[in-house]
């Protein structure tokens, strides 16, 4: 079972555990953005 965050705020940085908590939707959006950035970088460099 995951540890409870040290703050009342369920999202954001928790200095006690040195972690950042985000919602599932936000995580999915960041992963999709990362994939598109890598793809664009590879296209600009001429690699696949």
C-alpha positions in Angstrom: 0.0 0.0 0.0 1.4 3.4 -0.9 2.5 5.8 1.8 0.3 8.7 2.6 1.5 12.1 1.6 2.8 14.3 4.4 0.5 17.1 3.4 -3.2 17.7 3.0 -2.7 18.6 -0.7 -3.1 15.3 -2.7 -1.1 16.9 -5.7 2.2 18.6 -5.7 5.6 18.2 -4.1 5.9 16.4 -0.8 9.2 17.2 0.8 8.9 14.4 3.4 9.0 11.7 0.7 10.8 13.8 -2.0 8.1 12.9 -4.5 5.6 14.7 -6.8 2.1 13.5 -6.9 -0.1 14.0 -10.0 -3.4 12.8 -11.2 -3.6 9.9 -13.7 -4.9 12.2 -16.4 -2.0 14.6 -16.0 0.5 11.8 -16.1 -1.0 10.4 -19.3 -0.8 13.9 -20.9 2.9 14.3 -20.0 3.7 10.9 -21.4 2.0 11.7 -24.7 3.8 15.0 -24.9 7.1 13.3 -24.3 6.4 10.8 -27.1 5.6 13.6 -29.5 8.7 15.6 -28.5 10.9 12.6 -29.1 9.3 11.9 -32.4 9.7 15.5 -33.6 13.3 15.5 -32.5 14.0 12.3 -34.4 12.3 13.7 -37.5 14.4 16.9 -37.3 17.6 14.8 -36.9 16.6 12.6 -39.8 16.5 9.4 -37.7 13.6 7.1 -37.0 
